[in-house]
Amino acid sequence: MTKVKIFLVDDHMVVRAGLKALITAQADMDVIGEAGDGETAWHAVQDCRPNVVIMDISMPTLNGIQTTERIKQDCPEVKVLVLSVHDDTSYLRQLLAVGASGYILKHTAADALIQAIRTVAVGGLYLEPSLAEHVVSRYVRRPTAVTELLGAKLSEREHEVVRRVVQGYSNKDIAMQLILSVKTVETYRSRALEKLGLTSRSALVRYALEQGWFAHGMIGDINGN
């Protein structure tokens, strides 16, 4: 079995020890290094090239945003999952803008963290569901503005699916909500992405950034399933 190689970055040794114990207990994961500050992490990641870096935000020398930006510039293939105490959408926006693949809060359940790691490791994006719900609350209440932002390109059903994708629901969740099969949801999602000129859920997040959806509170969790 090829294990997911993980590098831990947090200035609290107790946090790193807890994360290491949780991660190494997974048959498909391995912790290959750790650091207590941003600059050390930046240099170490260039040498060991992990698959996923689990990143804190508040650290000495370089903070999590600065460290993420440098890692993505020098090692674009490395995925960064931010593990933070900050329930703040401004951090979310900044981290996605510099290339982070996920954002999850430290009080989240252990199984959700493991899911997040697996999601970003295969190229998906994972955003804290509770934070995503807060961020997209205005999105849900402004269907007219949403339609305008999407350029009225989507059918009603495609729009319903995309809206729920942006809110953070999995294909299975969307299928249950709309009383559709998962395959049908995937079809609507694929058609919507094609009409928007996009190729993946990750691309939808980048598109949302470029179109200023964040400014309107219109983006959420794009979690793989």
C-alpha positions in Angstrom: 0.0 0.0 0.0 1.3 3.5 -0.9 0.8 5.7 2.1 -0.1 9.3 2.1 3.0 11.2 3.3 2.1 13.9 5.8 4.1 16.8 7.3 2.8 18.5 10.5 3.3 22.3 11.1 2.2 23.6 14.5 4.0 25.6 17.2 2.5 23.4 20.0 4.3 20.1 20.5 1.3 18.6 22.3 -0.9 19.3 19.2 1.7 17.8 16.9 2.0 14.7 19.1 -1.8 14.2 19.1 -2.0 14.7 15.4 0.8 12.2 14.8 -0.8 9.6 17.0 -4.1 9.9 15.2 -2.6 9.9 11.7 -0.1 7.1 12.2 -3.0 4.9 13.4 -4.4 5.0 9.9 -3.2 2.2 7.7 -2.9 4.5 4.6 -1.1 7.4 6.2 2.4 8.2 7.6 3.9 11.3 9.2 7.3 11.9 7.6 8.2 15.2 9.4 7.1 18.1 11.5 8.0 21.7 12.3 7.1 24.2 15.0 7.4 27.4 12.9 6.7 28.5 9.3 10.2 29.1 8.0 11.5 25.7 9.2 8.4 24.0 7.6 8.9 25.8 4.3 12.5 24.6 4.0 11.8 21.1 5.3 8.9 20.5 2.9 11.1 21.4 -0.1 13.4 18.5 1.0 11.0 15.8 2.0 8.1 16.6 -0.5 5.1 15.2 1.4 1.7 14.7 -0.2 -0.1 16.8 2.4 1.0 19.5 4.9 -1.2 20.0 7.9 -0.7 23.7 8.6 -1.5 25.9 11.7 -2.1 29.6 11.1 -0.6 31.4 14.1 3.1 30.6 14.2 6.5 32.3 14.7 8.7 33.5 11.8 6.2 32.9 9.1 2.5 32.5 9.7 0.4 29.8 8.1 -0.7 32.0 5.2 2.8 33.1 4.3 4.1 29.5 4.7 1.4 28.1 2.5 2.1 30.6 -0.2 5.8 29.8 -0.2 5.2 26.1 -0.2 2.8 26.3 -3.1 5.2 28.5 -5.1 8.1 26.1 -4.6 6.2 22.8 -4.4 2.9 23.2 -6.2 2.2 19.5 -6.1 2.1 19.5 -2.3 -1.4 19.9 -0.8 -1.9 22.1 2.2 -4.7 21.5 4.7 -5.1 24.2 7.3 -6.0 23.1 10.8 -7.0 26.3 12.7 -8.8 27.6 15.8 -10.0 30.6 13.8 -13.6 30.5 12.8 -13.0 33.4 10.5 -13.9 33.6 6.8 -11.2 36.2 6.1 -8.5 33.6 6.8 -10.4 31.1 4.6 -10.4 33.6 1.7 -6.7 34.4 2.1 -5.6 30.7 2.3 -7.6 29.6 -0.7 -6.1 32.5 -2.6 -2.6 31.3 -1.9 -3.4 27.7 -2.9 -4.5 25.9 0.3 -6.6 22.8 -0.5 -8.6 22.7 2.8 -9.6 24.5 6.0 -10.8 22.7 9.1 -11.2 23.7 12.7 -9.2 22.2 15.5 -12.3 21.3 17.5 -13.6 19.1 14.6 -14.0 15.4 15.2 -11.0 13.2 14.5 -12.8 11.2 11.7 -13.6 14.5 9.9 -9.9 15.4 10.0 -9.0 12.0 8.5 -11.7 12.5 5.8 -10.3 16.0 5.1 -6.7 14.6 4.7 -7.9 11.9 2.3 -9.9 14.4 0.3 -7.1 16.9 -0.3 -4.6 14.1 -0.9 -6.4 13.0 -4.0 -6.8 16.6 -5.3 -10.1 17.6 -3.8 -10.9 20.6 -1.6 -12.2 20.3 2.0 -13.7 23.3 3.9 -15.1 23.2 7.4 -18.8 22.5 7.0 -19.9 24.7 9.9 -17.8 27.6 8.5 -19.1 27.0 5.0 -22.7 27.3 6.2 -22.0 30.6 7.8 -20.2 31.9 4.7 -22.9 31.0 2.2 -25.9 32.1 4.3 -26.3 35.2 2.1 -25.8 33.1 -1.0 -28.8 31.1 -0.2 -30.9 34.2 0.4 -30.0 35.9 -2.8 -31.0 33.6 -5.7 -31.3 36.6 -8.1 -27.8 37.7 -7.5 -26.6 34.1 -7.8 -28.3 33.7 -11.2 -26.6 36.9 -12.4 -23.2 35.8 -11.2 -23.6 32.5 -13.1 -24.6 34.4 -16.2 -28.0 32.7 -16.3 -26.1 29.8 -18.1 -27.5 27.0 -16.0 -30.8 25.3 -16.0 -32.8 25.4 -12.8 -31.7 21.8 -11.8 -28.1 22.5 -12.6 -28.3 25.7 -10.5 -29.8 23.7 -7.6 -26.9 21.2 -7.8 -24.2 23.9 -8.1 -25.6 25.9 -5.2 -25.5 22.8 -3.0 -22.0 21.9 -4.1 -20.9 25.4 -3.1 -22.7 25.1 0.2 -20.6 22.0 0.9 -22.9 19.1 0.4 -21.6 15.8 -1.1 -23.1 14.3 -4.2 -24.9 11.7 -1.9 -26.3 14.5 0.2 -27.5 16.5 -2.8 -29.1 13.3 -4.3 -31.1 12.8 -1.1 -32.2 16.5 -0.9 -33.3 16.6 -4.5 -34.6 13.1 -4.6 -32.3 12.1 -7.4 -29.8 9.3 -8.0 -26.1 10.1 -7.2 -25.3 9.5 -10.9 -27.9 12.0 -12.0 -26.5 14.6 -9.6 -23.0 13.9 -11.0 -24.4 14.5 -14.5 -26.0 17.8 -13.6 -22.8 18.9 -11.9 -20.7 17.9 -14.9 -23.0 19.8 -17.2 -22.9 22.9 -15.0 -19.1 22.9 -14.8 -18.9 22.5 -18.6 -21.2 25.5 -19.1 -19.1 27.5 -16.8 -15.9 26.4 -18.6 -14.6 24.5 -15.5 -13.3 21.0 -15.1 -13.5 20.2 -11.4 -14.8 21.1 -8.0 -11.4 22.7 -7.2 -11.8 24.8 -10.3 -15.2 26.0 -9.1 -13.6 27.3 -5.9 -11.0 29.2 -8.0 -13.7 30.5 -10.3 -15.6 31.7 -7.2 -12.6 33.6 -6.0 -12.0 35.2 -9.4 -15.6 36.2 -9.7 -15.7 37.7 -6.3 -18.3 35.3 -4.8 -16.5 35.6 -1.5 -17.3 39.3 -1.3 -21.0 38.4 -1.4 -20.6 35.5 1.1 -21.2 33.0 -1.7 -18.8 30.2 -1.3 -18.6 27.2 0.9 -17.2 23.7 1.3 -16.1 21.7 -1.8 -15.6 18.4 -0.2 -14.8 15.3 -2.2 -17.0 12.2 -1.8 
